[in-house]
Amino acid sequence: MKTFLLILVGGLAFAAEAPYVSTGFLTIPAEVKLGPMSAVELDRKGNTYVLHRGEPPLLAFDKSGKYKGGFGSGEFKVAHGLRADKDGNVWTTDNGYHILRKFSPKGEVLATLGEKGVAGGDEKHFRAPDDIVFAANGDMYVADSGNGRIVHLNKNGQFVSQFGKKGKEKGQFATAHGLAIDSKDRIYVADRGNKRVQVFASSGEFLAEWGGFGNPFGLLVVGKELIVSEGDINRMFHFNIDSGKIVNEWGDAQMLQLPHLMSTDRKGNLYVAEVNGKRVQIFRRK
C-alpha cells in the first residue's frame, strides 16, 4: 500500500507520495550487546559502520552487509557521532569524554583530539562534541555542542577557527547537535533546542535559518535536498537546499523509533540509526 502525505504550499494542499520505502534492517549479530543506536556511516568502498552505546560500540560490516567485527570496547562514555573520511578512516565523537577519535578500518586508534574526560572551550578542548563533517579539502568541522560552537580544524586536526556561541540569536546555538555539508562546502547545523537548521559558509558566515518542523536531530545532504530527522516526533523532513523550503515529509512512531544520525550509499539507499529502536533501518528511494 502506498503512503501519501499532505503538504501545504501557498495555502494550497496537495498529496505527495513518501519518497522512501523501508527494505528492512541491518542485521546485527546476537553476540553484540546492543545499546541505543547513535550513528551509521558508509565509506567510499561501501563498508558500513555503526556506533551504539553497547559493546562493542563500533561495529563494522562489509559491502554485502556481512558483519566483520566490532572494536572500541571500553573506549567510549557516550558514543554519538560517526563519519568516514576520504581515506576510509573512521572518526567518532564522544560527548561524555569530550573527544574525537580516529580509527583505522581495522579498529586501530590513530588519533585522539581533545583531552579524555576534560571539557574545555579553547583550541585544544571540546565540551560534549556531537558530530563532525569533512570539507572537500579534508578540513573538519565539529559540532561542539557543550560550547555552542562549530570548530574548524584542518585535515591534520589542528585548530583553524571557530564560530557560534550559546544563545538564540542567528549564528548562536542551543545545541549544535548534527551536521551536514554540501558540494559547495556549505555547513548545515541542527540547532536542537532552538528548533531550526542554520546554514553557514565554510568561513563561518551565517547564510540562513530554516524552521517550522520541530527539533532537528540528524542531517544529511542528498543531491539537492537536506534530510532532517526529527526524533521527538519520529519524522523525516526534506528541505530544498537552494530555497530552504520543505518539499517532503514522512514517517511516524510506527515506522521510526527516534531517528538520529544518517548515511546513504551509492545506490541512494538511506540508512537511519534509531536510538530507541536500537537498530539501523534501511530505506530505498522510490
N, C-alpha and C positions, 0 to 999 in steps of 0.2 A: 504494500500500500504506500503511495506517495505521500510525503509530508509537505504541506503548504503552510505558509505564514502570511500575515497581513502586514504590509509596510505602508506607512503614511508619508506621502511626498506632496508638498504644497497643498495640504489639506485633502488630498485625494487618496483613497485607499486602493491598493491593488495586491493581488495574490502573487507570491513568488515562491518557487519551489526551493526547498533547502538544498544548498549546493553540494553537501556531502552525505554519504550513506555509510553506516558502520559496517566494517567487514570482520569485526571481532577484536580479539585482544592478543597482545604479545604474550607468548607462553613463558611463564616464569617457573623454573624447576621447583619441585616440592622441598628441596633441601634449603632453599633460601627462606630466611625468616623475614617475612615481609613487614615493612613499616609503611607509614604514609608516603605516597609516591610524589616526589617533588618535581622531577625533570626527566626529559628524554631528549636524546640527540642522535642524529645520524651523521656520520662523517662522509667525506667525499667518495669513499670506497663502498658505501652502503652499509657499513657496520653500525649497529645500534648500541647505544649506551643508555643505561637507566640509573638514576640516582634516587635512592629512597632512604628512609630513616629506620632501616632494619640492618640485618647482617647477612652477607657482606653488603655494604652500602652502595657500591658501584658495580653494576652488572654489565657484562659485555656479550653481544650476540653478533654472529656473522651476517652476511648479506642475505642469507636464506632464512634468518631468524633462529638459527641454532645457537643455544647457549654455549658460550666459550669459557665462562668462569666469572668469578667476582673478585674484587680487591678493595682495599681501603679499610679493612676491618680494624676497628678501634681508632681510626684516624679522624672521625667526624664527631662533632657535638650536635649541630643542627644542619644537616645536609640541605642545600637549597638549589643553587644554580648549576647548570651543566652545559658546556659548549665544547665543540671540537674546532681546533684551528686548521689552517690550510695544510699543515704537515701531518695531520692525523693525531696530534696530541690532544688529550682531554683535560679541560680546565673545569674546576669546580669552585663554588663559593660555599663557605661555611659561616653562617651568620651567628653561630654560637661561639666559635673560636676566633671569629673576626679575620679570617684569612682566605686567600685564594690558593689553590694548589694546581700544579701542572703535572699530569700523569702521562706516561708513555702509553701506547696502546696495550702494552703488556702489564700495565699496572705499577710501573716504577715511578716513584715520586721524583720529578725532575726539578721542580722549583716550588718554593712557598713564598707568597707575597703577603706582607703584613707580619705581625708577631702573634704567634699562637696564644690565645687566651687574653691578649692585651688589646683593649679597644682604644682608639685614638682618632684624631681628626687632622693629623699632619700629613706630610708627604710619604711617610713610610708605614702608616697605620690605617686601618679601616674600623668601622663600627657597624657590625651586622651587615656585611655585603650580601646582596641578594642575587645579582645577575651580572653577566658580562657579555659583550659582543665585540666582534672584530671588524675593523675597517678594512678597506681594500688593500692598504699598505701594511697590514698586520698590526697596527696600533690597536689598543684595547680601551674600551670604555666600561667602567664598573659602576653599577648601581649601589652606592654606599649608603644604604637606607637609613642606618642609625644616625648618620651625619646630615642626611637630607641633601646629598650632593652627588654629582656624577664626576668620577675621577678618570682623567685621560692619562693612559700610560703608553709608552712606546712599545714596540714589538719585543723588547728585552725586559719589559716590566718596570721600566724606570718612569718616575713621575714626570708628566709634561705640564698638566694644568688641571683645573677643576672648575665646576660651575654649579650654582644652586646652593640653597640652604633650607633649613626647616621653615615652613610657612605656607600660606595660602595664596600668595600673590603669584603672578606669572613668573615662571622661572624658579619658583620655590616648590618644595615637595613636602607632603605629609609623610609619605613613604615611597621612595624610589624603588619600586618592587621588581618590575620586569622591564626588559629592554628588547628593542629590535633595531635593525639598521637596514637601510635600503641600498640600492646600487649607486646612489648619489652620496652615500655616507651620511644621510640624514638620520638622526638618532631619535627613536621614539621611546618615551619613558612612561611606564604605567604608574601614575601618581595615585596609588591606592590610599584611600582616606580622603583625598580631595576629589575623588570620583571623576577623573579626567585622564586623558592621554596628552602629554605635552611633546611637542616636536622641536628639535634643535638642529642647527647646522653642526658640522663636525667641530667648528671653532667654539661651540657653546652658545652661539647666538640663538635667542628664542625666535621661533618661527610661527608656532600656532598652538592652540589647545583645543581638544575635542572632548565633548562630554555628551550628556543626555542618554546614557546607557546604564549607569551604575558604577561599580568599583572594578577597575581593571586589575587582573592578576598577571596573566602571561600575555606576551605579544609576539607576533610572528609576521614578517612581511612575506607575502606570496604573490609574485607578479606585481600588479598594481593595487593590491589590497593589503591592508593591515588587519590581521585576525586578532581579536581581543577575547581572552577567556574571562568570563565574569563568574568567579567561584561562589559568590554569595547566592546567585540565582541559577547557577548551573546552565549558563547560556553563552553562546558564542556570537560575537558581533563582527561584521566586516565593514571596514572603512575604505573608501577610495582614497589613496594616498595623495592624490593631487587636489581633490576638492575638500577632503576632510569630512565627507558626508557618509552616513551609514547606508550601505547598499544591500545588506542582508543580515539576517539574524536567525539563529536556530538553536535547538537544544532545550532540555528541561531536566527535572530531577529524576525522571525515569531513564533518561539516556546517559546523563553525566553525573558524576559524584565528586564535586568540587574540582573542575578542570583547572589546571595550573599552568606549568610551562610546556611548550610545544616544540615540535620539529616537523620537517617534511622530507620526503625522499625525492629522488629524481623523477619518479612517475607521478608526483603530485599527491601522493597519499599523505594524509595528515595524522601525526602521532600526538596523542594528548595524554599527559601524565595526570592522573586523577588522585588527589590527596586522600580523600575519604574512601574512594573505591579501591585504593592500594593496587592500581592496575594501570596499564597503558592501553588505551583504546586506539584502534586504527580506523581511519575513515578514508574512503575512496571518493575522489572528486567525480561528480557526475558529468 
